[in-house]
Every structure is written in C-alpha cells, then in structure tokens.
C-alpha cells in the first residue's frame, strides 16, 4: 500500500515540526553515525558483474531482503528517537493544554509504582 501524497506530506510536516521544537532530538539525529548502506541499484549492478554463480545467489538473496534490511537499518538509525513514546506523550500533553486545540484528548495521567525489596 502506498500513501497518498497529502498524507505523506502531513507526516513529513509533523516530523519537521517535532524536530524543530526538540533540541534533544536534534542532537540525537545530528550525532547519528553515517553508515553506508547499499542501494538496490548497487546490488543489481554487483549481481550483473559477478561471474561466480554462488556469489550471485548470495547477492540475489540480499536483493530480495533489501526492503526489510533497509527498514531495520532506518529504524535503528532514526526510528528509536522519532517513535519514542516519551516524545509522543510530551507533544500530546503540550497540545492538550491549549484551550483552542481542535482535538480534545483525555488528560494522560502518569502512574508511579514503588517496588520494595524484602530480605
């Protein structure tokens, strides 16, 4: 399923707004180590140039698992800070306190639990 352009634009707008307002997130994403990740085109070019049939099979398998590998790579690099529950709650709590907010959400209550160790 492919997202339509308006939904994709709104998601990108949300990410930009969150990124602009969160200095901690800016620092996390700016300090992400730039790893090299191959593209589909690079894999296909490599497969075309390999003469060994065994090595072709290895790279063809990488090509078939490209999307899941790429998703995992991007999630590890950017997903953890962007899709953080703390970040979502902090933004919803800020918006909830605005009186003219278009969506009235129930106030999110924080729950605390104390664990004691008995000897």
Kinemage of the C-alpha trace (Angstrom):
@kinemage 1
@onewidth
@group {chain A} dominant
@subgroup {mainchain}
@vectorlist {calphas} color= white
{ca unk a 1} P 0.000 0.000 0.000
{ca unk a 2} L 1.328 3.380 -0.938
{ca unk a 3} L 0.447 6.536 0.999
{ca unk a 4} L -1.174 9.293 -0.989
{ca unk a 5} L 0.796 12.496 -1.376
{ca unk a 6} L -1.231 14.588 1.094
{ca unk a 7} L -0.815 12.035 3.919
{ca unk a 8} L 2.903 11.677 3.184
{ca unk a 9} L 3.299 15.484 3.177
{ca unk a 10} L 1.498 15.773 6.531
{ca unk a 11} L 3.714 13.084 8.086
{ca unk a 12} L 6.830 14.877 6.852
{ca unk a 13} L 5.437 18.171 8.159
{ca unk a 14} L 4.851 16.579 11.585
{ca unk a 15} L 8.410 15.240 11.678
{ca unk a 16} L 9.803 18.652 10.739
{ca unk a 17} L 7.730 20.421 13.418
{ca unk a 18} L 8.743 17.930 16.103
{ca unk a 19} L 12.370 18.127 15.047
{ca unk a 20} L 12.298 21.937 15.119
{ca unk a 21} L 10.918 22.080 18.670
{ca unk a 22} L 13.023 19.363 20.332
{ca unk a 23} L 16.694 20.239 20.881
{ca unk a 24} L 17.412 16.806 22.383
{ca unk a 25} L 16.030 15.087 19.280
{ca unk a 26} L 18.050 17.409 17.036
{ca unk a 27} L 21.212 16.428 18.882
{ca unk a 28} L 20.388 12.700 18.725
{ca unk a 29} L 19.716 12.738 14.997
{ca unk a 30} L 22.632 15.033 14.206
{ca unk a 31} L 25.050 12.789 16.042
{ca unk a 32} L 23.873 9.611 14.260
{ca unk a 33} L 26.910 7.955 12.753
{ca unk a 34} L 26.727 7.969 8.970
{ca unk a 35} L 26.836 4.310 7.972
{ca unk a 36} L 26.949 3.313 4.359
{ca unk a 37} L 24.038 1.266 3.130
{ca unk a 38} L 23.894 -0.135 -0.372
{ca unk a 39} L 21.096 0.786 -2.776
{ca unk a 40} L 19.017 -1.586 -4.890
{ca unk a 41} L 20.781 -0.320 -7.984
{ca unk a 42} L 24.207 -1.049 -6.472
{ca unk a 43} L 23.124 -4.583 -5.614
{ca unk a 44} L 21.771 -5.194 -9.110
{ca unk a 45} L 24.950 -3.831 -10.693
{ca unk a 46} L 27.044 -6.091 -8.444
{ca unk a 47} L 24.930 -9.130 -9.401
{ca unk a 48} L 25.359 -8.330 -13.087
{ca unk a 49} L 29.150 -8.092 -12.731
{ca unk a 50} L 29.706 -11.265 -10.682
{ca unk a 51} L 30.765 -14.346 -12.601
{ca unk a 52} L 30.541 -16.828 -9.705
{ca unk a 53} L 27.088 -18.409 -9.519
{ca unk a 54} L 27.445 -18.999 -5.760
{ca unk a 55} L 28.190 -15.339 -5.103
{ca unk a 56} L 25.321 -14.309 -7.388
{ca unk a 57} L 22.955 -16.307 -5.170
{ca unk a 58} L 24.272 -14.527 -2.062
{ca unk a 59} L 23.684 -11.099 -3.594
{ca unk a 60} L 20.329 -12.061 -5.093
{ca unk a 61} L 19.198 -13.050 -1.596
{ca unk a 62} L 20.342 -9.618 -0.355
{ca unk a 63} L 18.303 -8.051 -3.135
{ca unk a 64} L 15.152 -9.976 -2.154
{ca unk a 65} L 15.539 -8.963 1.509
{ca unk a 66} L 16.507 -5.382 0.647
{ca unk a 67} L 13.325 -3.697 1.907
{ca unk a 68} L 13.305 -5.445 5.284
{ca unk a 69} L 17.052 -4.828 5.720
{ca unk a 70} L 16.626 -1.175 4.769
{ca unk a 71} L 13.644 -0.805 7.135
{ca unk a 72} L 15.674 -2.293 10.002
{ca unk a 73} L 18.640 -0.017 9.203
{ca unk a 74} L 16.499 3.144 9.091
{ca unk a 75} L 14.553 2.154 12.209
{ca unk a 76} L 17.742 1.630 14.201
{ca unk a 77} L 19.180 4.896 12.934
{ca unk a 78} L 16.136 7.193 13.149
{ca unk a 79} L 13.135 5.285 14.482
{ca unk a 80} L 14.179 4.929 18.093
{ca unk a 81} L 14.370 8.688 18.766
{ca unk a 82} L 11.474 9.642 16.458
{ca unk a 83} L 8.980 6.981 17.508
{ca unk a 84} L 9.679 7.340 21.201
{ca unk a 85} L 6.639 7.117 23.471
{ca unk a 86} L 8.013 9.915 25.650
{ca unk a 87} L 8.165 12.207 22.651
{ca unk a 88} L 4.589 11.433 21.613
{ca unk a 89} L 3.233 11.913 25.149
{ca unk a 90} L 5.112 15.183 25.599
{ca unk a 91} L 3.656 16.625 22.396
{ca unk a 92} L 0.114 15.459 23.136
{ca unk a 93} L 0.332 16.895 26.671
{ca unk a 94} L 1.504 20.265 25.324
{ca unk a 95} L -1.306 20.369 22.744
{ca unk a 96} L -3.883 19.277 25.323
{ca unk a 97} L -3.138 22.316 27.478
{ca unk a 98} L -4.037 24.699 24.630
{ca unk a 99} L -7.589 25.955 25.018
{ca unk a 100} L -8.417 26.164 21.299
{ca unk a 101} L -6.980 22.805 20.304
{ca unk a 102} L -9.006 21.134 17.549
{ca unk a 103} L -8.890 17.703 19.157
{ca unk a 104} L -9.815 17.320 22.803
{ca unk a 105} L -7.906 14.360 24.245
{ca unk a 106} L -8.423 12.987 27.732
{ca unk a 107} L -5.636 14.073 30.041
{ca unk a 108} L -2.911 11.473 30.231
{ca unk a 109} L -2.205 10.570 33.842
{ca unk a 110} L 1.197 9.438 34.979
{ca unk a 111} L 1.271 6.351 37.142
{ca unk a 112} L 4.036 5.615 39.596
{ca unk a 113} L 4.787 2.356 41.331
{ca unk a 114} L 7.196 1.742 44.187
{ca unk a 115} L 8.961 -1.596 44.416
{ca unk a 116} L 10.497 -2.639 47.711
{ca unk a 117} L 12.987 -5.375 48.277
{ca unk a 118} L 12.332 -7.542 51.307
{ca unk a 119} L 15.083 -9.562 52.922
